[in-house]
Amino acid sequence: MGLPLVVAVVGPTATGKSDLGIALAQALDGEVVNADAMQLYRGMDVGTAKLTPAEQQGVPHHLLDVLDVVDEASVAAYQRAADSVVDDLLARGRTPVLVGGSGLYVRAALDELTIPPTEPAVRARLEAEAADLGASALHERLQAVDPVAASQILPTNTRRVVRALEVVELTGAPFVASLPDPVHRRPTVQVGLRAALPVLDARIERRVVGMWAGGLLDEVRRLDRLGLRTGLTASRAVGYAQALAELDGTSTTTEAQDDTARATRRLARRQRSWFGRDRRTTWLDVDDAAPAGLLDAALDVVRTAAAGAR
């Protein structure tokens, strides 16, 4: 179609975003840009449902396999990389098809969003203080230096408290606890996939069973030798932490799978809430019984958006 649009496919895990992204890229002379934080990591394939080269069907994919498991993922670094990729694709007349369920990464790629700086040494020190003194003590410190942020961040949310204190220390300015109103940087259309909770939960159960059958434990063994446990981001990925527990003998296979399914359901509900707040998204319902019309419906959304952008 040669549309001067960025197309984003978003929504909860296990709704079929990757498959729709491939189909849209084929129909729109496009290329896929990954917006799943865990698919940035080399070797994290089975547990992230990363498409194999064969499943990519010849469609170029960007921002897959760009980090080692010992690296910490950075939204700011991702934003810079995504900007470069998207601008290059548009300049070459290709349609960028952004695909993923990591909400902040999607916002960073699509929207006017300034990411505050980060410093690993400062973050590590604050995390150590939180472990030593307790989250409430750090929240009291935040209350003293940035009461607005403290009022918007729960004392139990250690990660957010630490991040707020880190930003205040590095910039000398208050931490913006709430994201700004979403504004696209480029002409963009967002297609969201959603499913009724029983359908979604059943898909998640099948995915988890398939992860173990597909060799997740072998994958985690390999990654463990490469330093998976030391990676602040990768080691916390759903499925990988549970697989490590099974390999350590602190969890049975059944327990690891059940824990992974529960954690994935919680993730999916957070994603539903995050993307559901964005009124720019046109939602398509996913039904296992009738998936055939999904591409046509998504293309209708894109065509309507393109006509409105002219």
C-alpha positions as a Markdown table, in Angstrom:
| # | Residue | x | y | z |
|---|---|---|---|---|
| 1 | Met | 0.0 | 0.0 | 0.0 |
| 2 | Gly | 2.9 | 2.3 | 0.5 |
| 3 | Leu | 1.2 | 4.0 | 3.5 |
| 4 | Pro | 3.2 | 6.7 | 5.4 |
| 5 | Leu | 2.0 | 5.2 | 8.6 |
| 6 | Val | 3.5 | 3.3 | 11.5 |
| 7 | Val | 1.3 | 0.4 | 12.4 |
| 8 | Ala | 1.4 | -1.0 | 15.9 |
| 9 | Val | -0.1 | -4.3 | 17.0 |
| 10 | Val | -0.5 | -4.3 | 20.8 |
| 11 | Gly | -2.3 | -6.1 | 23.6 |
| 12 | Pro | -2.0 | -8.9 | 26.1 |
| 13 | Thr | 0.3 | -11.9 | 25.8 |
| 14 | Ala | -1.0 | -15.0 | 23.9 |
| 15 | Thr | -3.4 | -13.1 | 21.7 |
| 16 | Gly | -1.6 | -13.7 | 18.5 |
| 17 | Lys | 0.2 | -10.4 | 18.0 |
| 18 | Ser | 3.3 | -11.9 | 16.3 |
| 19 | Asp | 1.2 | -13.8 | 13.7 |
| 20 | Leu | -0.9 | -10.7 | 12.9 |
| 21 | Gly | 2.3 | -8.6 | 12.7 |
| 22 | Ile | 3.7 | -11.0 | 10.0 |
| 23 | Ala | 0.5 | -10.9 | 8.0 |
| 24 | Leu | 0.3 | -7.1 | 8.2 |
| 25 | Ala | 3.9 | -6.7 | 7.2 |
| 26 | Gln | 3.3 | -8.9 | 4.1 |
| 27 | Ala | 0.2 | -7.0 | 3.1 |
| 28 | Leu | 1.6 | -3.6 | 3.7 |
| 29 | Asp | 5.1 | -4.0 | 2.2 |
| 30 | Gly | 6.4 | -3.7 | 5.8 |
| 31 | Glu | 9.0 | -5.0 | 8.3 |
| 32 | Val | 8.4 | -5.9 | 11.9 |
| 33 | Val | 9.9 | -3.9 | 14.8 |
| 34 | Asn | 9.9 | -5.8 | 18.1 |
| 35 | Ala | 8.4 | -4.1 | 21.1 |
| 36 | Asp | 8.6 | -7.0 | 23.6 |
| 37 | Ala | 11.3 | -6.3 | 26.2 |
| 38 | Met | 12.2 | -10.0 | 26.7 |
| 39 | Gln | 12.6 | -10.7 | 23.0 |
| 40 | Leu | 15.4 | -8.2 | 22.9 |
| 41 | Tyr | 17.6 | -11.0 | 24.5 |
| 42 | Arg | 19.6 | -13.5 | 22.5 |
| 43 | Gly | 18.7 | -17.1 | 23.3 |
| 44 | Met | 15.5 | -16.3 | 25.1 |
| 45 | Asp | 13.4 | -17.9 | 22.4 |
| 46 | Val | 11.1 | -20.6 | 23.8 |
| 47 | Gly | 10.1 | -18.8 | 26.9 |
| 48 | Thr | 9.2 | -15.6 | 25.0 |
| 49 | Ala | 7.4 | -17.3 | 22.2 |
| 50 | Lys | 9.8 | -15.7 | 19.8 |
| 51 | Leu | 9.1 | -16.6 | 16.2 |
| 52 | Thr | 11.6 | -18.9 | 14.5 |
| 53 | Pro | 13.2 | -17.8 | 11.3 |
| 54 | Ala | 10.9 | -20.1 | 9.4 |
| 55 | Glu | 7.9 | -18.6 | 11.2 |
| 56 | Gln | 9.0 | -15.1 | 10.2 |
| 57 | Gln | 8.3 | -16.1 | 6.6 |
| 58 | Gly | 11.0 | -14.0 | 5.2 |
| 59 | Val | 9.7 | -10.8 | 6.8 |
| 60 | Pro | 12.6 | -8.7 | 8.1 |
| 61 | His | 12.5 | -8.3 | 11.9 |
| 62 | His | 14.3 | -5.6 | 13.9 |
| 63 | Leu | 15.4 | -5.3 | 17.5 |
| 64 | Leu | 15.3 | -9.0 | 18.2 |
| 65 | Asp | 18.4 | -10.6 | 19.8 |
| 66 | Val | 20.2 | -7.4 | 20.5 |
| 67 | Leu | 21.1 | -7.9 | 24.2 |
| 68 | Asp | 22.9 | -10.6 | 26.2 |
| 69 | Val | 21.2 | -12.0 | 29.2 |
| 70 | Val | 23.6 | -10.3 | 31.5 |
| 71 | Asp | 22.6 | -6.9 | 30.1 |
| 72 | Glu | 19.9 | -4.7 | 31.7 |
| 73 | Ala | 17.2 | -3.6 | 29.3 |
| 74 | Ser | 16.9 | 0.2 | 29.1 |
| 75 | Val | 13.8 | 1.9 | 27.8 |
| 76 | Ala | 15.9 | 4.9 | 26.8 |
| 77 | Ala | 18.3 | 2.8 | 24.8 |
| 78 | Tyr | 15.4 | 1.0 | 23.2 |
| 79 | Gln | 13.7 | 4.3 | 22.3 |
| 80 | Arg | 16.9 | 5.5 | 20.5 |
| 81 | Ala | 17.2 | 2.2 | 18.6 |
| 82 | Ala | 13.5 | 2.1 | 17.7 |
| 83 | Asp | 13.6 | 5.7 | 16.4 |
| 84 | Ser | 16.5 | 4.8 | 14.1 |
| 85 | Val | 14.9 | 1.7 | 12.8 |
| 86 | Val | 11.5 | 3.3 | 12.2 |
| 87 | Asp | 12.9 | 6.4 | 10.5 |
| 88 | Asp | 15.0 | 4.2 | 8.2 |
| 89 | Leu | 12.0 | 2.1 | 7.2 |
| 90 | Leu | 9.9 | 5.1 | 6.5 |
| 91 | Ala | 12.7 | 6.6 | 4.4 |
| 92 | Arg | 12.9 | 3.5 | 2.4 |
| 93 | Gly | 9.2 | 3.4 | 1.8 |
| 94 | Arg | 8.6 | 0.5 | 4.0 |
| 95 | Thr | 5.8 | 0.2 | 6.6 |
| 96 | Pro | 7.1 | -0.2 | 10.2 |
| 97 | Val | 4.9 | -2.8 | 12.0 |
| 98 | Leu | 5.6 | -2.5 | 15.7 |
| 99 | Val | 4.6 | -5.6 | 17.5 |
| 100 | Gly | 4.7 | -6.2 | 21.3 |
| 101 | Gly | 3.1 | -6.1 | 24.7 |
| 102 | Ser | 5.7 | -4.2 | 26.7 |
| 103 | Gly | 3.6 | -1.1 | 27.4 |
| 104 | Leu | 6.3 | 1.4 | 28.2 |
| 105 | Tyr | 8.5 | 0.2 | 25.2 |
| 106 | Val | 5.5 | 0.7 | 22.9 |
| 107 | Arg | 5.0 | 4.2 | 24.3 |
| 108 | Ala | 8.7 | 4.9 | 23.9 |
| 109 | Ala | 8.7 | 3.9 | 20.3 |
| 110 | Leu | 5.5 | 5.6 | 19.3 |
| 111 | Asp | 5.0 | 8.7 | 21.5 |
| 112 | Glu | 6.5 | 12.0 | 22.5 |
| 113 | Leu | 8.1 | 10.6 | 25.7 |
| 114 | Thr | 11.2 | 11.8 | 27.4 |
| 115 | Ile | 12.9 | 9.0 | 29.3 |
| 116 | Pro | 14.8 | 10.2 | 32.5 |
| 117 | Pro | 18.5 | 9.2 | 32.7 |
| 118 | Thr | 19.6 | 6.1 | 34.5 |
| 119 | Glu | 22.9 | 5.1 | 36.2 |
| 120 | Pro | 23.4 | 1.5 | 37.1 |
| 121 | Ala | 25.7 | 2.3 | 40.1 |
| 122 | Val | 23.2 | 4.7 | 41.6 |
| 123 | Arg | 20.4 | 2.2 | 41.0 |
| 124 | Ala | 22.3 | -0.7 | 42.6 |
| 125 | Arg | 23.1 | 1.4 | 45.7 |
| 126 | Leu | 19.5 | 2.4 | 46.2 |
| 127 | Glu | 18.3 | -1.2 | 45.7 |
| 128 | Ala | 20.9 | -2.3 | 48.3 |
| 129 | Glu | 19.6 | 0.3 | 50.7 |
| 130 | Ala | 16.0 | -0.8 | 50.1 |
| 131 | Ala | 17.0 | -4.4 | 50.9 |
| 132 | Asp | 18.8 | -3.3 | 54.0 |
| 133 | Leu | 16.5 | -0.6 | 55.4 |
| 134 | Gly | 13.2 | -1.7 | 53.9 |
| 135 | Ala | 11.0 | -0.2 | 51.2 |
| 136 | Ser | 9.1 | 2.1 | 53.6 |
| 137 | Ala | 12.3 | 3.9 | 54.7 |
| 138 | Leu | 13.1 | 4.7 | 51.1 |
| 139 | His | 9.5 | 5.9 | 50.5 |
| 140 | Glu | 9.9 | 8.2 | 53.5 |
| 141 | Arg | 13.1 | 9.6 | 51.8 |
| 142 | Leu | 11.2 | 10.1 | 48.6 |
| 143 | Gln | 8.4 | 11.9 | 50.5 |
| 144 | Ala | 11.0 | 14.4 | 51.8 |
| 145 | Val | 12.6 | 15.1 | 48.4 |
| 146 | Asp | 9.6 | 14.7 | 46.0 |
| 147 | Pro | 6.3 | 14.6 | 47.8 |
| 148 | Val | 4.3 | 14.6 | 44.6 |
| 149 | Ala | 5.9 | 11.4 | 43.4 |
| 150 | Ala | 5.6 | 9.8 | 46.8 |
| 151 | Ser | 1.9 | 10.5 | 46.8 |
| 152 | Gln | 1.5 | 8.6 | 43.5 |
| 153 | Ile | 3.8 | 5.6 | 44.3 |
| 154 | Leu | 2.8 | 2.9 | 46.8 |
| 155 | Pro | 5.4 | 2.4 | 49.6 |
| 156 | Thr | 5.4 | -1.3 | 48.7 |
| 157 | Asn | 6.4 | -0.6 | 45.1 |
| 158 | Thr | 10.2 | -0.8 | 45.7 |
| 159 | Arg | 11.1 | -0.7 | 42.0 |
| 160 | Arg | 9.2 | 2.6 | 41.4 |
| 161 | Val | 10.5 | 4.2 | 44.6 |
| 162 | Val | 14.1 | 3.4 | 43.7 |
| 163 | Arg | 13.6 | 4.7 | 40.2 |
| 164 | Ala | 12.1 | 7.9 | 41.5 |
| 165 | Leu | 15.0 | 8.5 | 43.9 |
| 166 | Glu | 17.5 | 7.7 | 41.2 |
| 167 | Val | 16.0 | 10.3 | 38.8 |
| 168 | Val | 15.9 | 12.9 | 41.6 |
| 169 | Glu | 19.5 | 12.2 | 42.4 |
| 170 | Leu | 20.7 | 12.3 | 38.8 |
| 171 | Thr | 18.7 | 15.3 | 37.6 |
| 172 | Gly | 18.1 | 17.4 | 40.8 |
| 173 | Ala | 14.5 | 17.7 | 39.6 |
| 174 | Pro | 11.3 | 15.9 | 40.6 |
| 175 | Phe | 10.4 | 12.5 | 39.2 |
| 176 | Val | 7.4 | 12.6 | 37.0 |
| 177 | Ala | 5.5 | 9.7 | 38.4 |
| 178 | Ser | 2.7 | 9.8 | 35.9 |
| 179 | Leu | 3.2 | 9.5 | 32.2 |
| 180 | Pro | 2.3 | 12.5 | 30.0 |
| 181 | Asp | -0.8 | 12.3 | 27.8 |
| 182 | Pro | 0.0 | 10.1 | 24.8 |
| 183 | Val | 0.9 | 11.9 | 21.6 |
| 184 | His | 2.2 | 10.1 | 18.6 |
| 185 | Arg | 5.4 | 11.4 | 17.1 |
| 186 | Arg | 4.5 | 10.2 | 13.6 |
| 187 | Pro | 1.3 | 9.2 | 11.9 |
| 188 | Thr | 0.4 | 6.0 | 13.6 |
| 189 | Val | -2.4 | 3.5 | 13.8 |
| 190 | Gln | -2.7 | 1.1 | 16.8 |
| 191 | Val | -4.5 | -2.2 | 16.5 |
| 192 | Gly | -5.2 | -4.0 | 19.7 |
| 193 | Leu | -5.9 | -7.7 | 20.1 |
| 194 | Arg | -8.0 | -8.9 | 23.0 |
| 195 | Ala | -9.7 | -12.1 | 24.0 |
| 196 | Ala | -12.4 | -13.0 | 26.6 |
| 197 | Leu | -10.6 | -14.0 | 29.8 |
| 198 | Pro | -11.6 | -17.8 | 29.5 |
| 199 | Val | -10.2 | -17.8 | 26.0 |
| 200 | Leu | -7.0 | -15.9 | 27.0 |
| 201 | Asp | -6.5 | -18.2 | 30.1 |
| 202 | Ala | -6.8 | -21.3 | 28.0 |
| 203 | Arg | -4.3 | -19.9 | 25.5 |
| 204 | Ile | -1.9 | -19.1 | 28.3 |
| 205 | Glu | -2.2 | -22.7 | 29.7 |
| 206 | Arg | -1.5 | -24.1 | 26.3 |
| 207 | Arg | 1.5 | -21.8 | 25.8 |
| 208 | Val | 3.0 | -22.8 | 29.2 |
| 209 | Val | 2.7 | -26.5 | 28.5 |
| 210 | Gly | 4.2 | -25.9 | 25.0 |
| 211 | Met | 7.2 | -24.0 | 26.5 |
| 212 | Trp | 8.2 | -27.0 | 28.6 |
| 213 | Ala | 7.5 | -29.4 | 25.8 |
| 214 | Gly | 9.5 | -27.2 | 23.4 |
| 215 | Gly | 12.7 | -27.3 | 25.4 |
| 216 | Leu | 12.5 | -24.4 | 27.9 |
| 217 | Leu | 14.6 | -26.2 | 30.5 |
| 218 | Asp | 17.4 | -26.9 | 28.0 |
| 219 | Glu | 17.2 | -23.2 | 26.9 |
| 220 | Val | 17.5 | -22.1 | 30.5 |
| 221 | Arg | 20.4 | -24.4 | 31.2 |
| 222 | Arg | 22.3 | -22.9 | 28.3 |
| 223 | Leu | 21.4 | -19.3 | 29.4 |
| 224 | Asp | 22.4 | -20.1 | 33.0 |
| 225 | Arg | 25.9 | -20.9 | 31.8 |
| 226 | Leu | 25.9 | -17.5 | 30.1 |
| 227 | Gly | 25.0 | -15.6 | 33.3 |
| 228 | Leu | 21.2 | -15.6 | 33.3 |
| 229 | Arg | 21.0 | -15.4 | 37.0 |
| 230 | Thr | 23.1 | -12.2 | 37.1 |
| 231 | Gly | 20.9 | -10.4 | 34.6 |
| 232 | Leu | 18.7 | -8.0 | 36.4 |
| 233 | Thr | 16.1 | -8.0 | 33.7 |
| 234 | Ala | 16.4 | -11.4 | 32.0 |
| 235 | Ser | 16.4 | -13.4 | 35.2 |
| 236 | Arg | 13.0 | -12.0 | 36.2 |
| 237 | Ala | 11.3 | -13.0 | 33.0 |
| 238 | Val | 8.1 | -15.0 | 33.5 |
| 239 | Gly | 8.9 | -18.7 | 32.9 |
| 240 | Tyr | 12.7 | -18.3 | 33.3 |
| 241 | Ala | 12.6 | -17.7 | 37.0 |
| 242 | Gln | 10.3 | -20.7 | 37.4 |
| 243 | Ala | 12.5 | -22.9 | 35.2 |
| 244 | Leu | 15.6 | -21.9 | 37.3 |
| 245 | Ala | 13.7 | -23.0 | 40.4 |
| 246 | Glu | 12.9 | -26.3 | 38.8 |
| 247 | Leu | 16.5 | -26.8 | 37.8 |
| 248 | Asp | 17.6 | -26.0 | 41.3 |
| 249 | Gly | 15.3 | -28.6 | 42.7 |
| 250 | Thr | 13.2 | -26.1 | 44.7 |
| 251 | Ser | 10.2 | -26.6 | 42.5 |
| 252 | Thr | 8.6 | -29.5 | 40.7 |
| 253 | Thr | 7.7 | -29.4 | 37.0 |
| 254 | Thr | 4.0 | -29.0 | 37.9 |
| 255 | Glu | 4.7 | -26.3 | 40.4 |
| 256 | Ala | 6.9 | -24.4 | 37.9 |
| 257 | Gln | 4.3 | -24.6 | 35.2 |
| 258 | Asp | 1.5 | -23.6 | 37.5 |
| 259 | Asp | 3.5 | -20.7 | 38.8 |
| 260 | Thr | 4.4 | -19.6 | 35.3 |
| 261 | Ala | 0.7 | -19.8 | 34.2 |
| 262 | Arg | -0.4 | -17.7 | 37.2 |
| 263 | Ala | 2.3 | -15.1 | 36.6 |
| 264 | Thr | 1.4 | -15.0 | 32.9 |
| 265 | Arg | -2.2 | -14.4 | 33.7 |
| 266 | Arg | -1.3 | -11.6 | 36.0 |
| 267 | Leu | 0.9 | -10.1 | 33.3 |
| 268 | Ala | -1.9 | -10.4 | 30.7 |
| 269 | Arg | -4.3 | -8.6 | 33.0 |
| 270 | Arg | -1.8 | -5.8 | 33.6 |
| 271 | Gln | -1.3 | -5.5 | 29.8 |
| 272 | Arg | -5.1 | -5.3 | 29.3 |
| 273 | Ser | -5.3 | -2.5 | 31.8 |
| 274 | Trp | -2.3 | -0.6 | 30.4 |
| 275 | Phe | -3.4 | -0.7 | 26.7 |
| 276 | Gly | -7.1 | -0.4 | 27.6 |
| 277 | Arg | -6.5 | 3.1 | 28.8 |
| 278 | Asp | -5.2 | 4.2 | 25.4 |
| 279 | Arg | -8.2 | 5.5 | 23.5 |
| 280 | Arg | -6.2 | 5.6 | 20.3 |
| 281 | Thr | -6.3 | 1.8 | 20.0 |
| 282 | Thr | -8.8 | 0.1 | 17.8 |
| 283 | Trp | -9.6 | -3.3 | 19.4 |
| 284 | Leu | -10.2 | -6.5 | 17.6 |
| 285 | Asp | -11.6 | -9.6 | 19.4 |
| 286 | Val | -9.6 | -12.8 | 19.1 |
| 287 | Asp | -11.7 | -16.0 | 19.0 |
| 288 | Asp | -10.1 | -19.4 | 18.6 |
| 289 | Ala | -13.2 | -20.6 | 16.8 |
| 290 | Ala | -13.0 | -17.9 | 14.1 |
| 291 | Pro | -9.6 | -16.3 | 13.5 |
| 292 | Ala | -9.8 | -16.1 | 9.7 |
| 293 | Gly | -11.1 | -12.6 | 9.4 |
| 294 | Leu | -8.5 | -11.0 | 11.7 |
| 295 | Leu | -6.2 | -9.8 | 9.0 |
| 296 | Asp | -9.0 | -8.3 | 6.9 |
| 297 | Ala | -10.3 | -6.5 | 10.0 |
| 298 | Ala | -6.9 | -5.1 | 10.9 |
| 299 | Leu | -6.3 | -3.9 | 7.3 |
| 300 | Asp | -9.7 | -2.1 | 7.4 |
| 301 | Val | -8.5 | -0.3 | 10.5 |
| 302 | Val | -5.2 | 0.7 | 8.8 |
| 303 | Arg | -7.0 | 1.8 | 5.6 |
| 304 | Thr | -9.4 | 4.0 | 7.6 |
| 305 | Ala | -6.5 | 5.5 | 9.5 |
| 306 | Ala | -4.6 | 6.2 | 6.3 |
| 307 | Ala | -7.6 | 7.9 | 4.6 |
| 308 | Gly | -8.0 | 10.1 | 7.7 |
| 309 | Ala | -4.4 | 11.1 | 7.6 |
| 310 | Arg | -4.5 | 12.4 | 4.1 |
